[in-house]
């Protein structure tokens, strides 16, 4: 049992373990993907490129 906003969450030990494993897996995936995440400048350049392409097709 654990407290959440507005109430209590009752879960079995199996559910609790599965939730913790999922949280750990997501954390590991985020760390692994971090170097591949584009920076702010790259995102801005991609957005500008797409906007330019769309403007040419109008």
QUILIN-V9089 format. One record per backbone hydrogen bond with DSSP energy under -1.0 kcal/mol. CO is the residue of the C=O (numbers start at 1). NH is the residue of the N-H. If there is no record, write none. Layout:
BEGIN
co & nh
CO & NH
CO & NH
END
This chain:
BEGIN
co & nh
2 & 9
4 & 7
7 & 4
9 & 2
12 & 16
13 & 17
14 & 18
15 & 19
16 & 20
17 & 21
18 & 22
19 & 23
20 & 24
21 & 25
22 & 26
23 & 27
24 & 28
25 & 29
26 & 30
27 & 31
28 & 32
29 & 33
30 & 34
33 & 36
34 & 37
39 & 43
40 & 44
41 & 45
42 & 46
43 & 47
44 & 48
45 & 49
46 & 50
47 & 51
48 & 52
49 & 53
50 & 54
51 & 55
52 & 56
END
